Structures are given as C-alpha cells and as structure tokens.
Amino acid sequence: MSGLRVDLRQKSFGGVPVLGEVTFALAPGEIAALLGPSGCGKTTLLAMIAGLDSDYTGRIEPPGGPVAMVFQTPRLLPWRRLVDNIAIAAKVPVAEARALLEAVGLGASADMFPEKTSLGMQRRAALARALAIKPALVLMDEPLVSLDTANAELMRDLIRSQLARSGATALITTHDRVEALTLADRVLELDGVPAELVRDRTSPLGRDERQSPGSVAALHQRWFGSKDPGPDSKLTGGLK
Amino acid sequence: MDKALPASAWTLASLAGFTLFWAVIAAALASPVLPGPEAVFQAFLHEVRIGNYWYSMGVTLLRVIAAFTIAMAIGSAIGIALGRSAWAERAFGGWLSLFLNLPALVTIILCYVWFGLTEVAAITAVAVNKIPNVAVTMREGARMLSRDLGEMAGVYRLSWGESMRHVILPQLAPYFAVSARNGLALVWKIVLVVELLGRSNGVGFQLHTNFQLFDVAAILAYAIGFILIVQFIELGILGPWEAYTKRWRR
C-alpha cells in the first residue's frame, strides 16, 4: 500500500503549463518536503492531491484514508471558537477537541475566536485540526511561512512531534532548504518553467539527528554546496 | 462609565427638542391641520378607549410579520441561488431587475385585481414588493462567499448541512441583517398602503378613515405608535441579534 502516488503529466492555467512531469511515491508514514521557489506550483500540486483541483493530465492516487490539509492561511472559521473549529472539522466531541488543542499548546486559548489570536496560534490550531481527523496523509502548505523565528521553531517542533505521534504520511511544501532538511525524511525539488521534479533525495539523517543543527548544516553543505541557509530561512539560528 | 449612555441621552434630548419645536409651531398655528403633542396624546387615549388602537396595531403588526417572514425566506433563497449559480443569474437576473423597478402601487393593485380584496392578496403584495430587495442583498452576500473556506469544507468533508450551518450561513448573516433592517422599514410602510387600499382593519384602514374625517390628531397618534413599535423591533431585537453575529470580530 502506498502513502501517496503522484504521476502528473501536466497542469496548465489558461493554456499555460505551470507544472510538467512530477512523479513520485511516498511510503506510508514517510515525511517528504516539496522544495521549490515561490510561485513554482507547489501549492497547486498540493491542491490537486487534496482533490480541490482535478483539471490536469496524469494520475494522483492518495491513500485510502482521510486526507488533511494545513493551508498556508489557516482557514479557520472566524465565527467559531478554536475548539469548535476542531470539533466541527473532525466531528469529535468538544472535550476531545480541547485535548487536541492542549497537545499543540493552545489549551488556554481553546475558547477564543481565531481573529483574537496570533497567526502562530492559528497555525497551531490548523495543525491540530488536520491531525484531529486521524489522517492517512497530511498536506502542509508552507507551514512556517510568515512566522517569526521563535514561532517558526515552535511550529517546527510541533510538526515533528505530532506527525511522529500520528504516523501519517506527510507532504510539506517549502521554499526554505533548512526547513526541508529539518522536517523531512525525503526532499523533492521542483524547478524550471513549467516546474518539474528535478531531484528526489532521501535524507541520510534519522529523525533524531535532524534535530541537531550541526548535522543539518553538514547536509546542507553537502546537498546545496553552502552552509548559508539564505536570507529567507526562518530557522537560520538552527545552523549556527 | 457606560459610553453608550451619553449617546442615548443625546438622542432623547434631541427628540425632546423636536417635540418642543412641534408644540411651539402647533401653538403658533392653532389649526386642526397641525395638532400639538397634547392633542395627539388625547386622540391616542380616545382611540384606546374605544378599542381601535391596539386592535389595529395588532392586525397591522401580524401582516408585517407575515409579509416580512415570507419575503425574507423567498428573497434569501432566490438571492443565494443567483449568487451561487452563474446559470441561474443568466436565466433569472433580468427578472430581478424587472421586479425591482416595478412600483409598489402597481403590485398592490394587481394583487387585489387578481386575488380579490383578501388577506392573501394583501400579504402577497407586500412580500412581492420586498422580495427583490432581499434577493439583491443576499445575492451580493452569496457572491462574496469565501472560496478558501469552501475548499477547507471540501477537504474536511463537511456535509451539505454542516457547510450551510458553519461555513455559508455565518458569512451571509451580515447581509441577512441588512436585508432584515431595510426590509422591516419598507414592509411596514407598504402594509399601510395595502390596508388603505383594500382592507377593513389595521392602521392603514384607520389612517384612511381618519383622513376622511380630517382627524389629523388621530392620524399622528397611529403613526407615532407604529414608529415606536418598529423602532423597538429594530433596536430591541434586530440590533442585538446583529451584534451577536459579529461578536467574533477583532
């Protein structure tokens, strides 16, 4: 059984191809990062995998179980409290939703409306919502983007721990190499116009090793030829 | 200190000022064409004593509630359908423009001609007048529905009922509130015309009767009473409900 199988031939918008050949398969429980520059089509690919866009040529086979998505904008229902957002999406009792929020450090904010919380808190609530449906596959679209360093590191640690606990297969889009190396068992790189899968590399680092900044820095040097993670990286501190 | 207090105090002071202005003008004219506040109050007491006042108010209010409820339900359904379906908009959008520009008086006359001088005709006429306004507002609301939240509902497999309750209707609530407030203001005025033209009870009928008797004090007593009732519904029911629907905003 596959965690996810993607065999995309082409995806176009208005006759203009934005994605070319992208072929990969994820094993159940595998965590993969989809790395590529902003605007290269990562979110589009995620939407296709989530079933939100079926206008493409090729074949995408999600796993048999539920598919959850952590959107780049958290997309919580602004008129429902955080705890109700979880309960509604996962169809679980409020008490269970409250426990899920506690697991991402939001126990004290469970009764707040999303607009009265920070972006970091909304992202964590969105992560809790995704995992609440006990997904076979979790799709995360730039989960650390627009967060400050402290919140990015908190979110990264939560993603690691929560995914490890759930055992779900995960595909995480990012334009940040350090983020990819820190989170993923495998790094898939998109590039070109239209974007295609140009590299598919399995990390030699185990999940514990990836928590060591030194190991991540060394792998960054080996794969990308530089220890410098680039100015955009939220996790620059992790390499120093 | 409550910040709302000075505002309401200002409103009361302003209304008191208007009453004083009215009393001064009425005293200066000393004509039955413009009776003062005291004469209007006496007319009110007289209408209450002979049993006309609250009965007429009650009958008119029931017509307002019936026509308002029908107009809100049908107008909302039409508006949402037009806002959500390009096909429906193409097919029926023109109908909406047609009915929007149909004078209220024409609708009332046609309903009385087609259905007779009956209760059904009266309420239908009022509802038909209001439905296009509700539909237009709700159509705008339906067009503004968040695609992002729609996708979220799709990913998390929310059922049609769950989507309506948790995703769609809360987004439409502000538009519904605007429709309701505007609708109430419009409906009660049209109900009076409908009653004046073809009913034998209600405030509109009383206005018609008192017009024939040239009893301006009684006309003003009914008008002021109805304004107070509609203001109570607006401020006491619709206002707090609208505030409740917005409680989640930052």
Interface residues (C-beta under 8 A of the other chain):
Chain A: A47 A50 G51 L52 P66 V67 A68 M69 F71 T73 R75 L77 P78 W79 R80 I88 A89 A90 F113 P114 E115 K116 R129 I133
Chain B: D148 L149 E151 M152 G154 V155 Y156 R157 L158 E162 H166 V167 P170 T245 R247 W248 R249 R250
